[in-house]
Amino acid sequence: MHTSSLEHNGSISGTFWRYTIPAIAAMIVNGLYQLVDGVFVGHYIGSEGLAAINIAWPVIALVSGFGLLIGMGSGSLVSIYRGEGKIPAARTAMFTGLMLIIVFGVLASLYLTYLGNPLIGLQGAQGMTQAYAEDYIGVFSLCAVATVASGALPFLIRNDDSPIVATTMMVVGALTNIVLDYLFIGILNWGLAGAAWATVIAQLTTVAMAFVYLLSRHSYLSVFSHPLQFSVSDARKSVVMGVSSLVMYLYYGVLVAFHNRLFVEYGSPISIASFAIVGYLMTLYYVVAEGIAEGMQPQVSFYHGARQFSNIAKVAKLATVVSLGAGLLWLGVLNAFPEHVIGWFTTGDPALVSEATLGIRLHLSAMYLDGLIILASMYFLSVGKGGTSLSISVANMLVQFPFLAIMPKLFGLQGVWMAMPLSNIVLASVVIPLMWRHIQRQRRVETHTVTASLATVG
């Protein structure tokens, strides 16, 4: 069994980048699943296809969120046990996470089968848009276990001290998705069902690679080389710790659904297609911010288990600076070249370009704050405070509802676009200070402990 890099006293920043760069790459690759679907759908099917995939996505968000719940919950527990030096307990937590994938995969399949189409109808979809969306959902209802597994396994493997393996799995999956999107949508004309099948087959590729790794001698914990134990207690802890990640994911799904409904009421089908494009462009920052947060997680969880709180402060500061810088940089690019980036998803429909540009100017104006909110939620998850992390995720969703209720009535279509940035400003002003106050309290505990130890020795 090889030695974990977290157990060495190396550079804090070096270890941070060792985990964060693969995590960012993995999340960018994961974002490519959505992005590539959007590019092919926009060019081969058109605005109705873009609107349909944007209406289907909130329904599927729960399924993807189940994977994130298991990956982040069980993964954090694995790293905490490792930080405490409890390797057998870490193996049990890992195997428990693998079993949870099956349980939640079955639940996800039942959910899509019985509730998928009604949830599409609630968003106001009609005609071809509705038919396309139902085709898309139908494929995922058959293969929900693959979606859950492909979401969870990269995080579990990252916490098995193999971030590069986790990233490689996702890269291969994304490349598979690109090739199959071209084949199924561009050549065979399978429409949105083709996009769904391309994604599912790519996810199965990622899952297959994950199990090849877990069964190999390269696995740090070597779960399958030891007695397999399922722990009800670890399952409960994993769900409690990971539910904030599920809610954070659902936050986007629920809010996309509410936006879709409002765009139907205050705008047109072009508005929903424009919202889809703006969403893809935001995804490119969101996955980077999520990657930074997830790259930080194994390090913070380990230092928390080892009670090295000053190291946690250093990691959190570095993650905050990187997340904020990435958000401001991408926002600058989008505002400088809006027509160019919108052109990735359309052949040049003037109405679509015009409204999507408006969406960039208004809807994405404070997206960098969303990255810091994600970071705060992940920090509390990493130190075992799943309840606080969950509260942040729930607040991130709830705080937007008043703005969505009021702003469209005051400003019409522009009000729909403005709701999210205003809510981000309100929530960030509370959540970011909350995280840093907790970090400073933990540092003071460490300082007092060291001082007391020195006094005892003296």
C-alpha positions as CSV (number, residue, x, y, z in Angstrom):
1,M,0.0,0.0,0.0
2,H,1.5,3.4,-1.0
3,T,1.8,6.3,1.4
4,S,-0.7,9.2,1.3
5,S,0.6,12.6,0.2
6,L,-1.5,14.2,2.9
7,E,0.5,12.4,5.6
8,H,3.7,14.1,4.5
9,N,4.6,17.6,5.9
10,G,5.0,19.1,2.4
11,S,4.0,22.5,1.1
12,I,0.4,23.5,1.9
13,S,0.0,25.2,-1.5
14,G,1.7,22.3,-3.3
15,T,-0.7,19.8,-1.8
16,F,-3.6,22.2,-2.5
17,W,-2.7,22.4,-6.2
18,R,-2.1,18.6,-6.4
19,Y,-5.7,18.0,-5.4
20,T,-7.3,21.1,-6.9
21,I,-5.9,21.1,-10.4
22,P,-7.2,17.5,-11.1
23,A,-10.5,18.5,-9.3
24,I,-10.9,21.5,-11.5
25,A,-10.0,19.5,-14.6
26,A,-12.5,16.8,-13.6
27,M,-15.3,19.3,-13.0
28,I,-14.6,21.1,-16.3
29,V,-14.8,17.7,-18.0
30,N,-18.0,17.0,-16.1
31,G,-19.3,20.3,-17.3
32,L,-18.5,19.3,-20.9
33,Y,-21.2,16.7,-20.7
34,Q,-23.7,19.5,-20.6
35,L,-21.8,22.0,-22.7
36,V,-21.2,19.6,-25.6
37,D,-24.8,18.5,-25.6
38,G,-25.8,22.2,-25.9
39,V,-23.4,22.8,-28.8
40,F,-24.7,19.8,-30.8
41,V,-28.3,20.4,-29.9
42,G,-28.1,24.1,-30.7
43,H,-26.5,23.5,-34.1
44,Y,-28.4,20.4,-35.2
45,I,-31.8,20.8,-33.6
46,G,-32.1,24.5,-32.9
47,S,-33.7,26.8,-30.3
48,E,-36.5,24.3,-29.5
49,G,-33.9,21.6,-28.7
50,L,-32.0,24.1,-26.4
51,A,-35.2,25.0,-24.6
52,A,-36.1,21.3,-24.2
53,I,-32.7,20.3,-22.7
54,N,-33.0,23.2,-20.3
55,I,-36.4,22.1,-19.2
56,A,-35.2,18.4,-18.8
57,W,-32.1,19.4,-16.8
58,P,-33.9,20.4,-13.6
59,V,-35.7,17.0,-13.5
60,I,-32.4,15.1,-13.9
61,A,-30.6,17.3,-11.4
62,L,-31.9,15.2,-8.5
63,V,-30.3,12.1,-10.0
64,S,-26.9,13.8,-10.5
65,G,-27.3,15.3,-7.0
66,F,-27.6,11.8,-5.5
67,G,-24.2,11.0,-7.0
68,L,-22.8,14.2,-5.5
69,L,-24.3,13.4,-2.1
70,I,-22.7,10.0,-1.9
71,G,-19.3,11.1,-3.4
72,M,-18.9,14.1,-1.1
73,G,-20.5,12.6,2.0
74,S,-18.7,9.2,1.9
75,G,-15.5,10.8,0.5
76,S,-15.3,13.4,3.3
77,L,-15.8,10.6,5.9
78,V,-13.0,8.6,4.3
79,S,-10.6,11.5,4.5
80,I,-11.6,12.3,8.1
81,Y,-10.9,8.7,9.2
82,R,-7.6,8.8,7.3
83,G,-6.6,12.0,9.1
84,E,-7.4,10.3,12.4
85,G,-5.2,7.3,11.4
86,K,-8.3,4.9,11.2
87,I,-7.6,3.1,7.9
88,P,-9.9,0.1,8.5
89,A,-12.7,2.6,9.3
90,A,-11.9,4.5,6.1
91,R,-12.2,1.2,4.1
92,T,-15.7,0.6,5.7
93,A,-16.8,4.1,4.8
94,M,-15.6,3.6,1.2
95,F,-17.5,0.3,0.8
96,T,-20.6,1.8,2.4
97,G,-20.5,4.6,-0.2
98,L,-20.3,2.0,-3.0
99,M,-23.4,0.3,-1.6
100,L,-25.3,3.6,-1.3
101,I,-24.8,4.1,-5.1
102,I,-27.0,1.1,-5.8
103,V,-29.7,2.1,-3.3
104,F,-29.9,5.7,-4.6
105,G,-29.6,4.5,-8.2
106,V,-32.8,2.4,-7.8
107,L,-34.6,5.3,-6.1
108,A,-33.5,7.7,-9.0
109,S,-34.9,5.3,-11.6
110,L,-38.3,5.1,-9.9
111,Y,-38.4,8.9,-9.5
112,L,-37.7,9.6,-13.2
113,T,-40.1,6.9,-14.4
114,Y,-43.1,8.2,-12.4
115,L,-42.4,11.9,-11.9
116,G,-40.2,12.9,-14.9
117,N,-42.9,13.8,-17.4
118,P,-45.2,15.6,-14.9
119,L,-42.3,17.8,-13.8
120,I,-41.6,18.7,-17.4
121,G,-45.2,19.8,-17.8
122,L,-45.1,22.0,-14.6
123,Q,-42.4,24.1,-16.3
124,G,-44.8,25.1,-19.1
125,A,-43.3,23.0,-21.9
126,Q,-45.5,22.5,-24.9
127,G,-45.3,21.0,-28.4
128,M,-42.0,19.9,-29.8
129,T,-40.1,21.3,-26.8
130,Q,-42.1,19.0,-24.5
131,A,-41.7,16.0,-26.7
132,Y,-37.9,16.5,-26.9
133,A,-37.6,16.9,-23.2
134,E,-39.6,13.7,-22.5
135,D,-37.4,11.8,-25.0
136,Y,-34.4,13.0,-23.0
137,I,-35.8,12.0,-19.6
138,G,-36.9,8.6,-20.9
139,V,-33.3,7.4,-21.5
140,F,-32.1,8.5,-18.1
141,S,-35.0,6.7,-16.4
142,L,-33.6,3.4,-17.7
143,C,-30.0,4.1,-16.7
144,A,-30.2,6.2,-13.5
145,V,-27.8,4.0,-11.6
146,A,-25.1,4.8,-14.1
147,T,-25.7,8.6,-13.6
148,V,-25.5,8.2,-9.8
149,A,-22.4,6.1,-10.0
150,S,-20.5,8.3,-12.4
151,G,-21.2,11.3,-10.1
152,A,-20.1,9.5,-6.9
153,L,-17.1,7.4,-7.9
154,P,-14.7,10.2,-9.0
155,F,-15.0,11.8,-5.5
156,L,-14.6,8.5,-3.7
157,I,-11.4,7.8,-5.7
158,R,-10.1,11.3,-5.1
159,N,-10.4,10.6,-1.4
160,D,-8.6,7.3,-2.0
161,D,-5.6,9.6,-2.7
162,S,-5.9,9.3,-6.5
163,P,-7.0,12.6,-7.9
164,I,-5.3,12.1,-11.2
165,V,-7.1,8.7,-11.7
166,A,-10.4,10.4,-10.9
167,T,-9.7,13.1,-13.5
168,T,-8.6,10.6,-16.1
169,M,-11.8,8.6,-15.7
170,M,-13.9,11.8,-16.3
171,V,-11.8,12.9,-19.3
172,V,-12.2,9.6,-21.1
173,G,-16.0,9.8,-20.3
174,A,-16.2,13.3,-21.7
175,L,-14.3,12.4,-24.9
176,T,-16.6,9.4,-25.4
177,N,-19.6,11.8,-25.0
178,I,-18.3,14.2,-27.6
179,V,-17.8,11.4,-30.2
180,L,-21.2,9.8,-29.5
181,D,-23.0,13.2,-29.6
182,Y,-21.7,13.7,-33.1
183,L,-22.6,10.2,-34.1
184,F,-26.1,10.1,-32.5
185,I,-27.2,13.7,-33.1
186,G,-25.2,14.8,-36.1
187,I,-25.1,11.6,-38.2
188,L,-28.0,9.4,-37.0
189,N,-30.4,12.2,-36.2
190,W,-31.6,10.7,-33.0
191,G,-32.5,14.1,-31.5
192,L,-32.4,14.7,-27.8
193,A,-32.7,10.9,-27.1
194,G,-29.4,10.7,-29.0
195,A,-27.8,13.3,-26.6
196,A,-29.1,11.3,-23.6
197,W,-27.7,8.0,-24.9
198,A,-24.3,9.6,-25.6
199,T,-24.2,10.9,-22.0
200,V,-25.3,7.6,-20.5
201,I,-22.8,5.5,-22.4
202,A,-20.0,7.9,-21.5
203,Q,-21.0,7.6,-17.8
204,L,-20.9,3.8,-18.0
205,T,-17.3,4.2,-19.4
206,T,-16.4,6.2,-16.4
207,V,-17.9,3.7,-14.0
208,A,-16.1,0.8,-15.6
209,M,-12.7,2.6,-15.3
210,A,-13.5,3.3,-11.6
211,F,-14.0,-0.3,-10.8
212,V,-10.9,-1.4,-12.6
213,Y,-9.0,1.0,-10.4
214,L,-10.7,0.0,-7.1
215,L,-10.0,-3.7,-7.9
216,S,-6.3,-3.0,-8.7
217,R,-3.2,-2.8,-6.5
218,H,-3.0,0.9,-7.1
219,S,-5.9,1.7,-4.8
220,Y,-4.7,3.3,-1.5
221,L,-7.4,1.7,0.7
222,S,-7.6,-1.5,-1.4
223,V,-11.2,-2.0,-0.2
224,F,-11.7,-5.2,-2.2
225,S,-8.6,-6.8,-0.8
226,H,-10.0,-6.7,2.7
227,P,-13.2,-8.0,4.4
228,L,-16.2,-6.0,3.0
229,Q,-18.2,-4.3,5.7
230,F,-21.3,-2.1,5.4
231,S,-21.9,0.3,8.2
232,V,-25.3,1.7,8.9
233,S,-23.7,4.4,11.0
234,D,-21.4,5.4,8.2
235,A,-24.3,5.4,5.7
236,R,-26.2,7.8,8.0
237,K,-23.1,10.0,8.5
238,S,-22.4,10.0,4.7
239,V,-26.0,11.1,3.9
240,V,-26.0,13.8,6.6
241,M,-22.6,15.2,5.5
242,G,-23.4,14.9,1.8
243,V,-27.0,16.2,1.8
244,S,-25.8,19.8,1.6
245,S,-24.1,18.9,-1.7
246,L,-27.3,17.4,-3.0
247,V,-29.2,20.5,-1.9
248,M,-26.6,22.8,-3.6
249,Y,-27.1,20.8,-6.8
250,L,-30.9,20.8,-6.4
251,Y,-30.7,24.6,-5.8
252,Y,-29.7,25.0,-9.4
253,G,-32.3,22.5,-10.7
254,V,-35.2,24.1,-8.8
255,L,-34.1,27.6,-9.7
256,V,-33.7,26.7,-13.4
257,A,-37.2,25.3,-13.3
258,F,-38.6,28.5,-11.7
259,H,-36.7,30.6,-14.2
260,N,-38.0,28.5,-17.1
261,R,-41.6,29.0,-15.9
262,L,-41.1,32.8,-15.6
263,F,-39.5,33.0,-19.0
264,V,-42.5,31.3,-20.5
265,E,-44.7,33.9,-18.7
266,Y,-42.7,37.1,-19.3
267,G,-40.8,36.1,-22.4
268,S,-40.9,33.6,-25.3
269,P,-39.3,30.3,-26.3
270,I,-36.3,32.4,-27.4
271,S,-36.0,33.5,-23.8
272,I,-35.7,29.9,-22.5
273,A,-33.2,29.1,-25.2
274,S,-31.2,32.2,-24.3
275,F,-31.4,31.2,-20.6
276,A,-30.0,27.8,-21.6
277,I,-27.0,29.5,-23.3
278,V,-26.3,31.8,-20.4
279,G,-26.6,28.7,-18.1
280,Y,-23.9,26.9,-20.1
281,L,-21.6,29.9,-19.9
282,M,-22.1,30.1,-16.2
283,T,-21.5,26.4,-15.9
284,L,-17.9,27.0,-17.2
285,Y,-17.2,29.1,-14.1
286,Y,-19.4,27.0,-11.7
287,V,-17.5,23.8,-12.5
288,V,-14.2,25.6,-11.8
289,A,-15.5,27.0,-8.5
290,E,-16.8,23.5,-7.6
291,G,-13.5,22.0,-8.6
292,I,-11.6,24.4,-6.3
293,A,-14.0,23.6,-3.4
294,E,-13.7,19.9,-4.0
295,G,-10.0,20.0,-4.4
296,M,-9.8,21.8,-1.0
297,Q,-12.1,19.2,0.7
298,P,-9.7,16.2,1.2
299,Q,-7.0,18.5,2.5
300,V,-9.3,20.4,4.9
301,S,-11.0,17.1,6.1
302,F,-7.5,15.6,6.8
303,Y,-6.2,18.6,8.7
304,H,-9.5,18.7,10.6
305,G,-9.0,15.0,11.6
306,A,-5.4,15.8,12.5
307,R,-6.4,19.0,14.4
308,Q,-4.1,21.2,12.3
309,F,-6.4,24.2,12.2
310,S,-3.8,26.7,11.1
311,N,-3.3,24.7,7.9
312,I,-7.0,24.8,7.3
313,A,-6.9,28.6,7.4
314,K,-4.1,28.6,4.8
315,V,-5.9,26.3,2.4
316,A,-9.2,28.2,2.7
317,K,-7.5,31.6,2.0
318,L,-5.8,30.2,-1.1
319,A,-9.0,28.6,-2.3
320,T,-10.9,31.9,-1.8
321,V,-8.4,33.9,-3.8
322,V,-8.3,31.4,-6.7
323,S,-12.1,31.1,-6.8
324,L,-12.6,34.9,-6.8
325,G,-10.0,35.5,-9.4
326,A,-11.4,32.9,-11.8
327,G,-14.9,34.3,-11.5
328,L,-13.8,37.9,-12.2
329,L,-11.6,36.8,-15.1
330,W,-14.5,34.8,-16.8
331,L,-16.9,37.6,-16.2
332,G,-14.6,40.0,-18.0
333,V,-14.2,37.7,-21.0
334,L,-18.0,37.2,-21.3
335,N,-18.7,40.9,-21.2
336,A,-15.9,41.7,-23.7
337,F,-16.8,39.0,-26.3
338,P,-20.5,38.1,-25.8
339,E,-21.4,37.4,-29.4
340,H,-18.4,35.2,-29.8
341,V,-19.2,32.9,-26.9
342,I,-22.9,32.9,-27.7
343,G,-22.0,31.8,-31.2
344,W,-20.8,28.4,-29.8
345,F,-24.4,27.4,-29.4
346,T,-26.2,29.0,-32.4
347,T,-25.7,29.5,-36.1
348,G,-26.5,33.3,-35.6
349,D,-30.2,33.8,-34.8
350,P,-30.2,37.6,-34.1
351,A,-33.0,37.5,-31.5
352,L,-31.3,34.7,-29.7
353,V,-27.9,36.5,-29.7
354,S,-29.5,39.7,-28.5
355,E,-31.4,38.2,-25.5
356,A,-28.5,36.0,-24.5
357,T,-26.3,39.0,-24.4
358,L,-28.8,40.7,-22.1
359,G,-28.7,37.6,-19.9
360,I,-24.9,37.8,-19.7
361,R,-24.9,41.4,-18.7
362,L,-27.6,41.0,-16.0
363,H,-27.8,37.4,-14.8
364,L,-24.1,36.7,-14.5
365,S,-23.0,40.0,-13.0
366,A,-22.4,38.6,-9.5
367,M,-21.6,34.9,-10.4
368,Y,-18.2,35.1,-8.7
369,L,-20.0,35.4,-5.3
370,D,-21.7,32.1,-6.1
371,G,-18.3,30.5,-6.2
372,L,-17.5,31.8,-2.7
373,I,-20.8,30.5,-1.4
374,I,-20.0,27.1,-2.8
375,L,-16.6,27.3,-1.1
376,A,-18.2,28.1,2.3
377,S,-20.6,25.2,2.0
378,M,-17.8,22.8,1.2
379,Y,-15.7,24.1,4.0
380,F,-18.3,23.3,6.6
381,L,-19.0,19.9,5.0
382,S,-15.2,19.2,5.1
383,V,-15.0,19.8,8.9
384,G,-17.9,17.6,9.7
385,K,-20.5,20.3,10.1
386,G,-23.0,18.9,7.6
387,G,-25.9,20.8,9.2
388,T,-24.3,24.2,8.7
389,S,-23.3,23.2,5.1
390,L,-26.9,22.2,4.5
391,S,-28.2,25.5,5.9
392,I,-26.1,27.4,3.5
393,S,-27.3,25.3,0.5
394,V,-30.9,25.7,1.5
395,A,-30.5,29.4,2.1
396,N,-28.9,29.7,-1.3
397,M,-32.1,28.4,-2.8
398,L,-34.7,30.1,-0.5
399,V,-33.2,33.6,-0.7
400,Q,-33.8,33.7,-4.4
401,F,-37.6,33.1,-4.3
402,P,-38.5,36.6,-3.0
403,F,-36.5,38.2,-5.8
404,L,-38.0,35.9,-8.4
405,A,-41.5,36.8,-7.0
406,I,-40.9,40.5,-6.9
407,M,-38.4,41.5,-9.6
408,P,-40.4,40.3,-12.7
409,K,-43.5,42.2,-11.5
410,L,-41.4,45.4,-11.3
411,F,-39.1,45.0,-14.3
412,G,-40.7,42.3,-16.5
413,L,-38.3,40.1,-18.4
414,Q,-35.2,42.0,-17.2
415,G,-36.4,41.4,-13.6
416,V,-36.2,37.6,-14.2
417,W,-32.6,38.0,-15.3
418,M,-31.8,40.2,-12.3
419,A,-33.1,38.0,-9.5
420,M,-30.1,35.7,-9.1
421,P,-27.3,38.3,-8.8
422,L,-29.2,40.3,-6.2
423,S,-29.8,37.2,-4.1
424,N,-26.1,36.3,-4.4
425,I,-25.1,39.6,-2.9
426,V,-27.4,39.2,0.1
427,L,-26.4,35.6,0.9
428,A,-22.6,36.2,0.4
429,S,-22.6,39.1,2.8
430,V,-23.7,36.6,5.5
431,V,-22.1,33.3,4.6
432,I,-18.5,34.4,3.8
433,P,-18.0,36.1,7.2
434,L,-19.6,33.0,8.9
435,M,-17.0,30.7,7.4
436,W,-14.0,32.9,8.4
437,R,-15.3,33.4,11.9
438,H,-15.4,29.7,12.3
439,I,-11.9,29.3,10.9
440,Q,-10.5,31.9,13.3
441,R,-12.2,30.2,16.3
442,Q,-10.6,26.9,15.3
443,R,-7.2,28.6,15.0
444,R,-7.5,30.0,18.5
445,V,-8.3,26.6,19.9
446,E,-5.1,25.2,18.3
447,T,-3.0,28.1,19.6
448,H,-4.3,27.6,23.2
449,T,-3.7,23.9,22.9
450,V,-0.1,24.4,21.8
451,T,0.5,27.0,24.5
452,A,-0.9,24.7,27.2
453,S,1.3,21.8,26.0
454,L,4.4,24.0,26.1
455,A,3.6,25.2,29.6
456,T,3.2,21.6,30.7
457,V,6.5,20.6,29.2
458,G,8.2,23.6,30.8
